[in-house]
Amino acid sequence: MPDQLKPLHWVGSSKKDLMAMPGDVVDVFGFALHMAQSGKKHDQAKPLKGFGG
């Protein structure tokens, strides 16, 4: 049985903004988001700093 992916929720214009970036950037973000949905962490991902939420 394959692992279940966590849902991905786009906020505001985030998906539109991502899709406006160069294709290579979209590919890396897409793979990183897929890894996050699988409970893994992409090598280039890092925690947000200064975010109080």
C-alpha positions as a Markdown table, in Angstrom:
| # | Residue | x | y | z |
|---|---|---|---|---|
| 1 | Met | 0.0 | 0.0 | 0.0 |
| 2 | Pro | 1.5 | 3.4 | -1.0 |
| 3 | Asp | 2.1 | 6.1 | 1.6 |
| 4 | Gln | -0.7 | 8.6 | 1.9 |
| 5 | Leu | 0.2 | 12.2 | 0.9 |
| 6 | Lys | -0.7 | 15.0 | 3.3 |
| 7 | Pro | -3.0 | 17.6 | 1.6 |
| 8 | Leu | -1.5 | 20.7 | 0.1 |
| 9 | His | -3.4 | 23.9 | 0.6 |
| 10 | Trp | -2.6 | 26.9 | -1.6 |
| 11 | Val | -3.0 | 30.3 | 0.1 |
| 12 | Gly | -3.9 | 33.5 | -1.7 |
| 13 | Ser | -2.0 | 33.8 | -5.0 |
| 14 | Ser | 0.8 | 31.4 | -3.9 |
| 15 | Lys | 0.1 | 28.8 | -6.7 |
| 16 | Lys | -0.2 | 31.5 | -9.4 |
| 17 | Asp | 3.0 | 33.1 | -8.1 |
| 18 | Leu | 4.9 | 29.8 | -8.2 |
| 19 | Met | 3.7 | 29.0 | -11.7 |
| 20 | Ala | 5.0 | 32.4 | -12.9 |
| 21 | Met | 8.6 | 31.4 | -12.0 |
| 22 | Pro | 11.0 | 29.7 | -14.4 |
| 23 | Gly | 10.4 | 26.1 | -15.1 |
| 24 | Asp | 13.5 | 24.9 | -13.2 |
| 25 | Val | 12.3 | 26.7 | -10.1 |
| 26 | Val | 8.8 | 25.2 | -10.4 |
| 27 | Asp | 10.3 | 21.7 | -10.8 |
| 28 | Val | 12.4 | 22.1 | -7.6 |
| 29 | Phe | 9.5 | 23.5 | -5.6 |
| 30 | Gly | 7.1 | 20.8 | -6.9 |
| 31 | Phe | 9.5 | 18.1 | -5.8 |
| 32 | Ala | 10.1 | 19.7 | -2.4 |
| 33 | Leu | 6.4 | 20.1 | -1.9 |
| 34 | His | 5.9 | 16.4 | -2.8 |
| 35 | Met | 8.6 | 15.4 | -0.3 |
| 36 | Ala | 6.9 | 17.5 | 2.4 |
| 37 | Gln | 3.5 | 15.9 | 1.7 |
| 38 | Ser | 5.3 | 12.5 | 2.2 |
| 39 | Gly | 6.7 | 13.6 | 5.5 |
| 40 | Lys | 10.2 | 14.1 | 4.2 |
| 41 | Lys | 12.4 | 17.2 | 3.9 |
| 42 | His | 14.1 | 18.5 | 0.8 |
| 43 | Asp | 17.8 | 19.2 | 1.1 |
| 44 | Gln | 17.3 | 22.9 | 0.3 |
| 45 | Ala | 14.4 | 23.4 | 2.6 |
| 46 | Lys | 14.9 | 25.3 | 5.8 |
| 47 | Pro | 12.6 | 26.6 | 8.6 |
| 48 | Leu | 11.1 | 30.0 | 8.5 |
| 49 | Lys | 12.7 | 32.6 | 10.7 |
| 50 | Gly | 10.9 | 35.5 | 12.3 |
| 51 | Phe | 7.5 | 34.0 | 11.6 |
| 52 | Gly | 5.3 | 34.3 | 14.7 |
| 53 | Gly | 2.4 | 32.1 | 13.4 |
